Amino acid sequence: MPAPPPADPARHDRAVAALDGEAGPAPPPCAACGAVEARPRYAIEGLAARLVVCTRCGTGRLHPLPDEDELGSFYPDTYYGDEGTKFRGPVEWLVRAVGARHVRFLAAGLPSGARVLDLGCGRGVALRALADRGFEAHGVERSEAAVRGADLRAKLRIAPSLAEAGYPDAYFDAVLVWHVLEHLREPQAVLREAHRILRPGGRLVVAVPNFSSWQARWAGPAWFHLDPPRHLHHFPIAALRGLLERCGFAIESEHHFSLRQNPFGWIQSAQNRRAELPRNGLYTLLYERGATSAARPFDARTRRTLWAWLALGIVPALALTLAETAARSGASVHVVARRSGEA
């Protein structure tokens, strides 16, 4: 019998356990390379599905994938925060500041007034930065709750998929898929749709956690960026490049440094390796957004321990982030590509 779902389907503390790797029932073809053979890697608390890994390209995926109703249950309104704010004050400011820096880098070379789509725009961090720089900012999101508080200058569409948003052919100068592809049931179909709505030579930027990174291999089932069950696919960087090329894109550049994602991933993954600490506990503290003392998670001692890990771990985490960047093995990567040919 499948394990019953936990009371809160959106929680971040599901236990993940390594499996012995023996082959199970054949899953559908891999979304990255099309191969059908895969081996179970991880079991996830509260889910009948397992994280299996393609034996050809190394892409991980949940098998079986959740249906649309189950998938929607993983994203209740509270997942997106309140009126566009998700984290505690200083953390929210840092997220937005780093997001604006990302947009400055990603939008370099685009003409003034360029039409840019942020796929899975969430609460609109990138949309505001795009509008501030004079671009025509568009966003598509499946949840109305997600875009509450988004910048009023952005042109938003609520749709269950990119195809159903109904954009014309060759409509955009650039499409951003920033830490969204791993959440999608059919990433290849979405990339082909992005190819259709981009003008010839238009820019695509895709960011994902790197399943082949140092951090992922060291942390194993404790890796922060597994984020079960919301991350349906787990792409090694080589598999992501191959997928983009098969969908009609020419790779321009590959980037392994992320100040927003990678140092925190080292700290939280290290905490997750300690059985006495709550899984993703530090993330939970940062996420609480000013909760009252009565509503705060964990006891005072656990909270002090988690904050101490952050204070003591930030310098080593930054050093590891620089080392993994130099080795082109960043825990979070983004690829810049151009539309070329026919998908």
C-alpha positions as CSV (number, residue, x, y, z in Angstrom):
1,M,0.0,0.0,0.0
2,P,1.3,3.5,-0.8
3,A,2.4,5.5,2.2
4,P,-0.3,8.1,3.2
5,P,0.6,11.7,2.5
6,P,1.8,13.9,5.4
7,A,-0.6,16.4,6.8
8,D,1.1,19.3,5.2
9,P,2.0,18.5,1.6
10,A,4.0,21.7,1.2
11,R,6.4,21.1,4.1
12,H,10.2,21.2,3.6
13,D,11.3,18.5,6.1
14,R,10.4,15.2,4.4
15,A,13.0,12.6,5.1
16,V,14.9,11.2,2.1
17,A,16.6,7.8,2.3
18,A,19.1,6.2,-0.1
19,L,18.0,3.0,-1.8
20,D,20.0,0.0,-2.9
21,G,19.8,0.9,-6.6
22,E,18.2,-2.3,-7.8
23,A,16.1,-1.8,-10.9
24,G,12.4,-1.5,-10.5
25,P,9.4,-1.3,-12.9
26,A,10.4,0.6,-16.1
27,P,9.5,4.3,-15.9
28,P,8.5,6.4,-18.9
29,P,11.3,7.7,-21.1
30,C,13.8,10.1,-19.5
31,A,12.7,13.8,-20.1
32,A,16.3,14.7,-21.0
33,C,17.6,11.9,-23.2
34,G,14.6,9.5,-23.9
35,A,16.2,6.4,-22.3
36,V,13.8,4.2,-20.4
37,E,16.2,2.3,-18.0
38,A,16.6,3.9,-14.6
39,R,17.6,2.9,-11.1
40,P,15.9,3.9,-7.9
41,R,18.1,6.3,-5.9
42,Y,16.0,7.8,-3.1
43,A,12.8,7.1,-1.1
44,I,10.9,10.1,0.1
45,E,8.8,10.2,3.2
46,G,5.0,10.2,2.5
47,L,5.3,9.4,-1.2
48,A,4.9,6.2,-3.0
49,A,7.0,7.7,-5.8
50,R,10.8,7.2,-5.8
51,L,13.5,9.3,-7.2
52,V,15.0,7.3,-10.0
53,V,18.1,8.1,-12.0
54,C,18.5,7.6,-15.8
55,T,21.3,5.1,-16.5
56,R,22.3,6.9,-19.7
57,C,22.4,10.6,-18.8
58,G,22.1,10.7,-15.0
59,T,18.9,12.8,-14.9
60,G,16.9,12.1,-11.8
61,R,13.1,12.2,-11.7
62,L,10.2,11.2,-9.5
63,H,8.5,8.0,-10.7
64,P,5.6,7.9,-11.0
65,L,5.1,11.6,-11.5
66,P,2.3,13.2,-9.5
67,D,-0.9,14.0,-11.4
68,E,-1.9,17.7,-11.7
69,D,-4.2,17.6,-8.7
70,E,-1.5,16.1,-6.4
71,L,1.1,18.5,-7.9
72,G,-1.1,21.5,-7.1
73,S,-1.4,20.4,-3.5
74,F,2.4,20.8,-3.1
75,Y,1.9,24.6,-3.7
76,P,-0.7,26.0,-1.3
77,D,-1.1,29.7,-1.1
78,T,1.2,29.9,1.9
79,Y,4.1,28.5,-0.2
80,Y,4.4,31.9,-2.0
81,G,4.4,34.2,1.0
82,D,2.3,37.2,1.8
83,E,1.7,39.9,-0.9
84,G,4.9,39.1,-2.6
85,T,7.1,38.7,0.5
86,K,8.4,35.2,1.4
87,F,11.2,35.5,3.8
88,R,12.2,37.4,7.0
89,G,13.0,41.1,6.3
90,P,16.8,41.1,5.8
91,V,16.7,37.8,3.8
92,E,13.9,39.2,1.6
93,W,16.0,42.3,0.9
94,L,19.0,40.2,0.0
95,V,17.0,37.9,-2.3
96,R,15.7,40.9,-4.2
97,A,19.1,42.6,-4.3
98,V,20.7,39.5,-5.7
99,G,17.8,39.0,-8.1
100,A,18.2,42.5,-9.5
101,R,22.0,41.8,-10.0
102,H,21.1,38.6,-11.9
103,V,18.7,40.5,-14.2
104,R,21.4,43.1,-14.9
105,F,23.7,40.3,-16.0
106,L,21.1,38.3,-17.9
107,A,19.7,41.2,-19.7
108,A,23.0,42.7,-20.9
109,G,22.9,43.3,-24.6
110,L,19.1,43.3,-25.0
111,P,17.8,46.5,-26.6
112,S,15.8,49.0,-24.7
113,G,12.2,48.0,-24.5
114,A,12.9,44.3,-25.3
115,R,10.0,42.0,-24.6
116,V,11.1,39.5,-21.8
117,L,9.1,36.6,-20.4
118,D,9.7,35.2,-16.9
119,L,8.3,31.7,-16.9
120,G,7.0,30.7,-13.5
121,C,7.5,34.3,-12.3
122,G,6.2,33.6,-8.8
123,R,6.1,36.7,-6.7
124,G,7.7,38.8,-9.4
125,V,11.3,39.4,-8.1
126,A,12.7,39.4,-11.6
127,L,9.7,41.2,-13.1
128,R,10.3,44.3,-11.0
129,A,14.0,44.3,-11.9
130,L,13.2,43.9,-15.6
131,A,10.7,46.8,-15.5
132,D,13.1,49.0,-13.6
133,R,15.6,48.5,-16.5
134,G,13.1,49.6,-19.1
135,F,12.1,46.2,-20.5
136,E,8.6,45.1,-21.4
137,A,8.2,42.6,-18.5
138,H,5.9,39.6,-19.0
139,G,5.2,36.8,-16.5
140,V,3.3,33.5,-16.6
141,E,2.3,31.6,-13.5
142,R,-0.1,28.8,-12.7
143,S,-1.2,30.3,-9.4
144,E,-3.0,33.6,-8.8
145,A,-1.8,33.5,-5.2
146,A,1.8,33.5,-6.4
147,V,1.6,36.8,-8.1
148,R,0.0,38.8,-5.4
149,G,2.1,41.9,-4.9
150,A,3.9,41.6,-8.2
151,D,4.9,44.8,-9.9
152,L,1.9,46.5,-11.6
153,R,4.0,47.3,-14.7
154,A,4.3,43.6,-15.5
155,K,2.0,41.9,-18.0
156,L,0.8,38.7,-16.3
157,R,-1.0,35.6,-17.5
158,I,-2.3,32.9,-15.3
159,A,-2.2,29.5,-17.0
160,P,-1.6,25.9,-16.1
161,S,1.2,25.6,-18.7
162,L,3.2,27.8,-21.0
163,A,1.4,26.5,-24.1
164,E,-2.0,27.4,-22.6
165,A,-0.8,31.0,-21.9
166,G,-1.4,31.5,-25.7
167,Y,1.6,33.6,-26.7
168,P,2.1,34.2,-30.5
169,D,5.0,32.8,-32.5
170,A,8.4,34.7,-32.3
171,Y,6.9,37.1,-29.7
172,F,9.7,37.4,-27.1
173,D,13.3,38.7,-27.3
174,A,14.2,36.6,-24.2
175,V,12.7,33.9,-22.0
176,L,13.9,33.3,-18.4
177,V,13.3,29.8,-16.9
178,W,14.8,30.5,-13.5
179,H,14.7,27.5,-11.2
180,V,11.4,26.4,-12.7
181,L,12.3,23.6,-15.2
182,E,12.9,21.1,-12.3
183,H,9.3,21.7,-11.1
184,L,7.6,20.8,-14.4
185,R,6.1,17.5,-15.5
186,E,7.1,17.9,-19.1
187,P,10.3,20.0,-19.3
188,Q,11.0,19.1,-22.9
189,A,7.6,20.2,-24.1
190,V,8.0,23.5,-22.3
191,L,11.4,24.2,-23.9
192,R,10.0,23.5,-27.3
193,E,7.2,26.0,-26.6
194,A,9.8,28.5,-25.5
195,H,11.6,27.9,-28.8
196,R,8.3,28.7,-30.6
197,I,7.6,32.0,-28.8
198,L,11.2,33.3,-29.1
199,R,12.1,35.3,-32.1
200,P,14.9,33.9,-34.3
201,G,18.2,34.5,-32.3
202,G,16.2,35.2,-29.1
203,R,17.8,34.4,-25.8
204,L,16.8,31.6,-23.4
205,V,18.2,31.5,-19.8
206,V,17.7,28.3,-17.8
207,A,18.8,27.9,-14.2
208,V,18.5,24.6,-12.3
209,P,20.2,22.8,-9.4
210,N,23.1,20.7,-10.8
211,F,22.5,17.1,-9.9
212,S,26.1,16.3,-10.9
213,S,27.7,19.0,-8.7
214,W,30.2,18.5,-5.9
215,Q,27.5,19.5,-3.5
216,A,24.9,17.0,-4.7
217,R,27.3,14.1,-4.7
218,W,28.7,15.0,-1.2
219,A,25.3,15.5,0.4
220,G,23.4,12.6,-1.2
221,P,20.0,12.3,0.3
222,A,20.7,15.3,2.5
223,W,21.1,17.7,-0.4
224,F,19.0,20.8,0.2
225,H,18.2,21.3,-3.5
226,L,16.4,17.9,-3.8
227,D,13.3,19.7,-2.4
228,P,11.0,16.7,-2.6
229,P,8.4,16.5,-3.9
230,R,8.3,19.8,-5.8
231,H,11.4,19.1,-7.8
232,L,10.2,16.5,-10.3
233,H,13.4,16.4,-12.3
234,H,17.1,16.7,-11.3
235,F,19.4,17.7,-14.2
236,P,23.1,17.1,-14.4
237,I,24.6,20.0,-16.3
238,A,25.6,17.8,-19.3
239,A,22.1,16.4,-19.6
240,L,20.7,19.9,-19.5
241,R,22.9,21.1,-22.3
242,G,21.9,18.1,-24.4
243,L,18.2,18.7,-23.8
244,L,18.5,22.3,-24.8
245,E,20.3,21.4,-28.0
246,R,17.6,18.8,-28.9
247,C,15.0,21.5,-28.4
248,G,16.6,23.7,-31.0
249,F,18.9,25.9,-28.9
250,A,22.6,26.8,-29.3
251,I,24.5,27.0,-26.0
252,E,26.3,30.3,-25.6
253,S,27.6,30.1,-22.0
254,E,27.4,28.1,-18.8
255,H,27.7,29.6,-15.3
256,H,28.4,27.9,-12.0
257,F,28.4,30.7,-9.5
258,S,25.3,31.6,-7.5
259,L,25.7,33.7,-4.4
260,R,22.0,33.3,-3.8
261,Q,21.8,29.5,-3.9
262,N,25.2,27.8,-3.5
263,P,26.6,28.9,-0.1
264,F,23.3,28.4,1.6
265,G,23.1,25.0,-0.1
266,W,26.4,23.9,1.5
267,I,25.3,25.0,5.0
268,Q,21.8,23.5,4.9
269,S,23.0,20.3,3.3
270,A,25.6,19.9,6.1
271,Q,22.9,20.4,8.7
272,N,20.7,17.9,7.0
273,R,23.5,15.3,7.4
274,R,23.1,15.6,11.1
275,A,20.3,13.4,12.4
276,E,19.8,15.4,15.5
277,L,18.9,18.6,13.5
278,P,15.6,19.1,11.7
279,R,15.8,18.7,8.0
280,N,15.9,22.1,6.2
281,G,15.6,23.7,9.6
282,L,17.6,26.8,8.8
283,Y,15.5,27.4,5.7
284,T,12.3,27.1,7.9
285,L,13.7,29.8,10.2
286,L,14.4,32.1,7.3
287,Y,11.0,31.4,5.9
288,E,9.0,32.2,9.0
289,R,8.6,36.0,8.1
290,G,8.3,37.4,11.6
291,A,6.2,34.7,13.3
292,T,5.3,35.4,16.9
293,S,7.3,33.6,19.6
294,A,4.3,31.3,20.2
295,A,4.3,30.2,16.5
296,R,8.0,29.9,16.0
297,P,9.3,26.5,14.9
298,F,11.6,24.4,17.1
299,D,12.7,25.0,20.6
300,A,15.0,27.8,21.6
301,R,18.1,25.5,21.8
302,T,17.5,24.1,18.3
303,R,17.0,27.6,17.0
304,R,20.3,28.8,18.5
305,T,22.1,25.8,17.1
306,L,20.8,26.5,13.6
307,W,21.7,30.1,13.7
308,A,25.2,29.2,15.0
309,W,25.6,26.9,12.0
310,L,24.9,29.8,9.7
311,A,27.3,32.2,11.4
312,L,30.1,29.7,11.6
313,G,29.5,28.1,8.2
314,I,29.2,31.1,5.9
315,V,33.0,31.6,5.3
316,P,33.7,27.9,4.6
317,A,30.5,27.8,2.4
318,L,31.7,30.8,0.4
319,A,35.1,29.1,0.0
320,L,33.5,25.9,-1.2
321,T,31.3,27.9,-3.6
322,L,34.3,29.5,-5.2
323,A,36.1,26.2,-5.5
324,E,33.1,24.4,-7.1
325,T,32.8,27.4,-9.5
326,A,36.4,27.1,-10.5
327,A,35.9,23.3,-11.1
328,R,32.7,24.0,-13.1
329,S,30.7,22.0,-10.6
330,G,28.4,24.6,-9.1
331,A,25.4,23.3,-7.1
332,S,23.2,25.8,-8.9
333,V,23.9,26.6,-12.6
334,H,22.4,28.6,-15.4
335,V,22.9,28.2,-19.1
336,V,22.4,31.0,-21.7
337,A,21.3,29.8,-25.1
338,R,19.9,31.2,-28.4
339,R,17.1,30.0,-30.5
340,S,18.6,28.3,-33.6
341,G,17.1,26.0,-36.2
342,E,13.9,24.1,-35.8
343,A,13.0,22.2,-32.6
